[in-house]
Every structure is written in C-alpha cells, then in structure tokens.
Amino acid sequence: MFSYVDPKIRERLEAERRLVHLDGEGRRIDRNGGAPYISMLGPIPLPRRIGGRERTVAWYPFVRRVELGKVCDAANAVAGRGPEALRDLLQANMSVNSVLATEGFLEARAPLVRVHSSCVTGDVFGSLRCECGPQLDAAFERITAEGGGAIVYMSGHEGRGIGLWAKAVTYLLQDDGQDTYQANASLGLPEDSRDFTDAAVVLRHLLGGRPLRLLSNNPLKREQLERAGQPVAELVPHVVGVGAHNVRYLRSKKSKGHTLPEL
C-alpha cells in the first residue's frame, strides 16, 4: 500500500516493471492505457525451507483493482492528517492474493500448480480438522521436486469464502453434528462462494497461455480456471493429511464431487 500512498514509489516500481497492471485477459497494460483489472508486484525473492532444504521462491502478490480503488480513496482522505490516520489506513483490510513460484515455473511447458484457499486454522494454527496445512506443505515439496511450479494462495477464501469469524461459528455447529456444508447453510451463507477468476488472470499473464497441471482434488477449480481462460492439461490428485479428526469433513467433500478415495 505504500506504493499508492506515495506516487513517486508507485511510478518507480512501474518503470522498473516490478508493479504491473493487467486487464481481465491477463494482458499487461499501461496504467493510463485502459481499465486495469488486477495489479501485481514482483517477483520478490522469499527464502524458505522446503523439504528440509533452503530454497528461494518468487513472490508475486496481486490485488483486484476494485479493492485497490477503495484504498486509494482512503489514502486521499487521510492525506495530510498525520501518522495516526496513516497507521489506521495501513491496518485496513485488503484481500491480497499471491503466486509463490519455484525455480523453473516460468519456463516449464506445463508446470504443476496448486491453487490453495487460505486456511488460517490449518495453514497457520496447524489444526487437524482439515487437510489444508499438510496439503500446502506437500504441494511445495511436490512442485519443487517437479523442477518448476507454483502455489497460488487465495487469501480471501477462508472457510470457502465466509471468513474466519463465520468459520469459527461453523466449527461449533459441526461439533453439534452438522457437516461443513450444512454449517455454512445454517448461517444463511453459501456452501462455497470462492471465485478463482483472479488466479486464472494472473496465471494467464505469467504463463503466456501455456497450460498447467492442477494439483487438486476439486474438479470445480479446474472448471473455473478453464472458464476464465487458463488451460488445464491435467488434474493431479493431492490426497494428504487424512486422519481421525477430519475424515468426516473429507467424506462431506467427496459427496460434493471431490475426487477422493473411499474413507
């Protein structure tokens, strides 16, 4: 957000092509050359451990311009009001998604890609109520072993799109006997409101229209990516993290069409 609070930083990043703007087809456009759909930063090197070894992944954070517009309006509103107002702005919520690409991703003919919905309980807290944490860790290892791939981390997808607070409520409903989909519906919320269009747009830009192999058990992800113009050559199963605490959850997912074995 600093790049939008200070226009000079934004302009420098644009000139260096470390900040790019994309249309709905994933094509790069000049900031004044059309209506941008997504803005993306990067690549930003991130050293991390994968499979016990230190690796460096390339981070491409991206945000839908509709959300960024709200931030720009807020930045104009606090201009000249001092650091307190600026701090409040910087703490405001904005859904920033990410591509985390391993070496070889941009050159691979059909790279292995995991489009991963954010799961604070699984990815961060280490909860065993779902398989999300093990899926994320295993995806990094599989993609690295392939010699080139990426994780697309969708930060606004907590609880299949309902957010962390509502997700916490659904956990209590699940403890009372409802399944994960019924619990969403009990709150008057969609069973699954996730949208993978933005992931498709950024992948189209980075891959230049080349197909990918999707590391997922969810055929609907493939359908959404292809509908948004990103070719998918293959759906690669990704069954990990199955245990006593999440088997009922996984059976519910299987009943909704996920390609899972009998559990």
C-alpha positions as CSV (number, residue, x, y, z in Angstrom):
1,M,0.0,0.0,0.0
2,F,2.9,2.4,0.4
3,S,3.3,2.4,-3.3
4,Y,-0.1,4.0,-3.6
5,V,0.3,6.4,-0.6
6,D,3.4,7.8,-2.3
7,P,3.0,8.2,-6.1
8,K,6.8,8.5,-6.6
9,I,7.3,5.0,-5.3
10,R,4.5,3.7,-7.4
11,E,5.9,5.3,-10.5
12,R,9.4,4.0,-9.9
13,L,8.1,0.4,-9.5
14,E,6.1,0.8,-12.6
15,A,9.1,2.0,-14.6
16,E,11.1,-1.0,-13.3
17,R,8.2,-3.3,-14.2
18,R,8.1,-4.6,-10.6
19,L,4.5,-3.3,-10.5
20,V,2.3,-4.2,-13.5
21,H,-1.3,-3.8,-14.3
22,L,-3.3,-6.5,-16.1
23,D,-6.6,-6.5,-17.9
24,G,-9.2,-9.2,-17.5
25,E,-7.4,-11.4,-20.1
26,G,-4.1,-11.3,-18.2
27,R,-2.5,-8.8,-20.7
28,R,-0.2,-6.1,-19.3
29,I,-1.4,-2.6,-19.8
30,D,0.0,0.8,-19.1
31,R,-1.6,2.5,-16.0
32,N,-3.2,5.1,-18.3
33,G,-3.8,2.8,-21.2
34,G,-7.0,1.2,-20.1
35,A,-9.1,0.0,-17.2
36,P,-6.8,-2.4,-15.2
37,Y,-8.4,-5.4,-13.5
38,I,-5.5,-6.6,-11.4
39,S,-2.3,-5.0,-10.1
40,M,0.6,-7.3,-9.4
41,L,4.0,-6.8,-7.7
42,G,7.1,-8.9,-8.1
43,P,9.0,-11.0,-8.3
44,I,10.1,-10.6,-4.7
45,P,12.6,-13.3,-3.5
46,L,11.5,-15.2,-0.5
47,P,13.9,-17.7,1.0
48,R,12.2,-20.6,2.9
49,R,12.6,-24.2,3.8
50,I,11.0,-26.8,1.6
51,G,11.6,-30.5,2.4
52,G,14.3,-29.6,4.9
53,R,16.4,-27.6,2.4
54,E,16.6,-23.8,2.0
55,R,15.0,-22.7,-1.3
56,T,14.1,-19.3,-2.7
57,V,10.6,-18.8,-4.2
58,A,9.5,-15.8,-6.2
59,W,6.6,-14.0,-4.7
60,Y,4.0,-12.2,-6.8
61,P,1.4,-10.5,-4.6
62,F,-1.7,-9.3,-6.6
63,V,-4.9,-7.5,-5.8
64,R,-8.1,-6.8,-7.7
65,R,-8.3,-3.1,-8.7
66,V,-11.8,-2.7,-7.3
67,E,-10.3,-3.3,-3.8
68,L,-7.3,-1.2,-4.6
69,G,-9.6,1.7,-5.6
70,K,-11.1,1.7,-2.1
71,V,-7.6,2.0,-0.6
72,C,-6.7,4.9,-3.0
73,D,-9.8,6.8,-1.9
74,A,-8.9,6.2,1.7
75,A,-5.3,7.4,1.1
76,N,-6.7,10.6,-0.4
77,A,-9.0,11.0,2.6
78,V,-6.1,10.8,5.2
79,A,-3.6,12.9,3.2
80,G,-2.1,15.5,5.5
81,R,-3.7,14.2,8.6
82,G,-0.6,12.8,10.1
83,P,0.9,9.4,11.0
84,E,-2.1,8.3,13.2
85,A,-4.5,8.4,10.3
86,L,-2.0,6.7,8.0
87,R,-1.5,3.9,10.5
88,D,-5.3,3.3,10.6
89,L,-5.3,3.1,6.8
90,L,-2.4,0.7,6.6
91,Q,-4.2,-1.6,9.1
92,A,-7.3,-1.7,7.0
93,N,-8.2,-5.0,5.4
94,M,-7.5,-5.6,1.7
95,S,-7.5,-9.0,0.2
96,V,-4.1,-9.6,-1.3
97,N,-3.5,-12.9,-3.1
98,S,-0.2,-14.4,-4.0
99,V,1.7,-16.5,-6.5
100,L,4.7,-18.3,-4.9
101,A,6.7,-19.7,-7.8
102,T,9.6,-22.1,-7.6
103,E,12.6,-22.0,-10.0
104,G,11.6,-23.2,-13.4
105,F,8.0,-22.2,-13.2
106,L,8.1,-19.6,-16.0
107,E,9.9,-22.0,-18.4
108,A,8.0,-25.2,-17.8
109,R,5.8,-26.4,-20.6
110,A,3.0,-27.4,-18.2
111,P,4.0,-26.6,-14.7
112,L,2.5,-28.1,-11.6
113,V,0.3,-25.5,-9.9
114,R,-1.6,-25.6,-6.6
115,V,-4.4,-23.0,-6.2
116,H,-4.7,-23.0,-2.4
117,S,-7.5,-21.4,-0.5
118,S,-6.4,-19.7,2.7
119,C,-6.9,-21.6,5.9
120,V,-5.6,-19.9,9.0
121,T,-6.7,-22.8,11.2
122,G,-4.9,-25.4,9.1
123,D,-2.1,-23.5,7.4
124,V,-1.1,-21.4,10.5
125,F,-2.6,-22.9,13.6
126,G,-1.8,-26.5,12.5
127,S,-5.4,-27.7,13.1
128,L,-6.1,-31.3,12.1
129,R,-9.8,-30.6,11.5
130,C,-9.0,-30.3,7.8
131,E,-6.1,-31.4,5.5
132,C,-5.2,-27.8,4.4
133,G,-1.9,-27.5,6.2
134,P,-0.5,-30.8,5.1
135,Q,-1.7,-30.1,1.5
136,L,0.2,-26.8,1.5
137,D,3.4,-28.2,2.8
138,A,3.2,-31.3,0.5
139,A,2.4,-29.0,-2.5
140,F,5.6,-27.1,-2.0
141,E,7.6,-30.3,-1.9
142,R,5.9,-31.9,-4.9
143,I,6.3,-28.7,-7.0
144,T,10.0,-28.3,-6.1
145,A,10.6,-32.0,-7.0
146,E,8.9,-31.4,-10.3
147,G,11.6,-28.8,-11.2
148,G,9.2,-25.9,-11.6
149,G,5.7,-24.9,-10.4
150,A,3.8,-22.5,-8.2
151,I,1.4,-22.1,-5.3
152,V,-1.4,-19.6,-5.9
153,Y,-2.5,-18.6,-2.4
154,M,-6.0,-17.1,-2.3
155,S,-6.2,-15.1,0.9
156,G,-9.9,-14.2,0.8
157,H,-11.1,-17.9,0.7
158,E,-11.2,-18.7,4.4
159,G,-14.0,-21.2,5.1
160,R,-14.8,-21.5,1.3
161,G,-15.3,-17.7,1.3
162,I,-17.1,-16.9,4.5
163,G,-14.2,-15.6,6.6
164,L,-12.5,-16.6,9.8
165,W,-15.2,-15.4,12.3
166,A,-18.0,-17.2,10.5
167,K,-15.8,-20.3,10.0
168,A,-15.3,-20.4,13.8
169,V,-19.1,-20.5,14.3
170,T,-19.4,-23.3,11.7
171,Y,-16.9,-25.3,13.7
172,L,-19.3,-25.1,16.7
173,L,-22.2,-26.2,14.5
174,Q,-20.1,-29.1,13.2
175,D,-19.4,-30.2,16.7
176,D,-23.2,-30.4,17.2
177,G,-23.4,-32.8,14.3
178,Q,-23.7,-30.7,11.1
179,D,-21.3,-31.3,8.2
180,T,-19.1,-28.5,6.8
181,Y,-21.6,-27.5,4.1
182,Q,-24.7,-27.7,6.3
183,A,-23.0,-25.4,8.8
184,N,-22.4,-22.7,6.2
185,A,-26.1,-23.0,5.1
186,S,-27.3,-22.8,8.7
187,L,-25.7,-19.3,8.9
188,G,-27.5,-18.3,5.7
189,L,-24.2,-18.4,3.8
190,P,-23.3,-20.1,0.5
191,E,-21.8,-23.6,0.8
192,D,-18.9,-22.4,-1.4
193,S,-18.6,-18.8,-2.6
194,R,-15.0,-18.9,-3.8
195,D,-14.0,-17.3,-7.1
196,F,-10.8,-18.4,-8.9
197,T,-11.1,-15.9,-11.7
198,D,-8.3,-13.7,-10.4
199,A,-6.0,-16.7,-10.1
200,A,-6.7,-17.5,-13.8
201,V,-6.0,-14.0,-14.9
202,V,-2.5,-13.8,-13.2
203,L,-1.6,-17.3,-14.4
204,R,-2.5,-16.4,-18.0
205,H,-0.2,-13.5,-17.7
206,L,2.7,-15.4,-16.2
207,L,2.4,-18.5,-18.4
208,G,1.5,-16.7,-21.6
209,G,-1.4,-19.0,-22.3
210,R,0.5,-22.2,-21.7
211,P,-1.4,-25.0,-19.9
212,L,-0.8,-26.1,-16.3
213,R,-1.3,-29.3,-14.3
214,L,-3.6,-28.5,-11.4
215,L,-2.7,-30.1,-8.1
216,S,-6.1,-30.5,-6.7
217,N,-8.9,-33.0,-5.8
218,N,-11.6,-30.4,-6.7
219,P,-12.9,-30.5,-10.3
220,L,-14.7,-27.2,-9.8
221,K,-11.3,-25.4,-9.6
222,R,-10.4,-26.8,-13.0
223,E,-13.7,-25.7,-14.4
224,Q,-13.4,-22.2,-13.1
225,L,-9.8,-21.7,-14.3
226,E,-10.7,-23.0,-17.8
227,R,-13.8,-20.9,-17.9
228,A,-11.6,-17.8,-17.2
229,G,-9.2,-18.8,-20.0
230,Q,-6.4,-20.6,-18.2
231,P,-5.9,-24.0,-19.9
232,V,-5.5,-27.0,-17.5
233,A,-3.9,-30.1,-19.1
234,E,-4.4,-32.4,-16.1
235,L,-6.0,-32.6,-12.7
236,V,-3.3,-34.2,-10.4
237,P,-4.7,-35.8,-7.2
238,H,-3.4,-34.4,-3.9
239,V,-4.6,-36.6,-1.1
240,V,-2.6,-36.0,2.1
241,G,-3.3,-35.2,5.7
242,V,-6.1,-37.7,6.2
243,G,-6.7,-38.5,9.8
244,A,-9.3,-39.3,12.5
245,H,-10.1,-35.6,13.1
246,N,-11.0,-34.8,9.5
247,V,-12.4,-38.0,8.0
248,R,-16.0,-36.8,8.3
249,Y,-15.1,-33.5,6.7
250,L,-13.4,-35.2,3.8
251,R,-16.4,-37.5,3.3
252,S,-18.5,-34.4,3.0
253,K,-16.2,-33.0,0.3
254,K,-16.3,-36.4,-1.5
255,S,-20.1,-36.2,-1.5
256,K,-19.8,-32.8,-3.2
257,G,-17.7,-34.2,-6.1
258,H,-14.1,-34.0,-4.9
259,T,-12.1,-36.9,-6.3
260,L,-11.2,-38.6,-3.1
261,P,-10.8,-42.3,-2.3
262,E,-13.2,-44.2,0.0
263,L,-12.5,-43.1,3.5
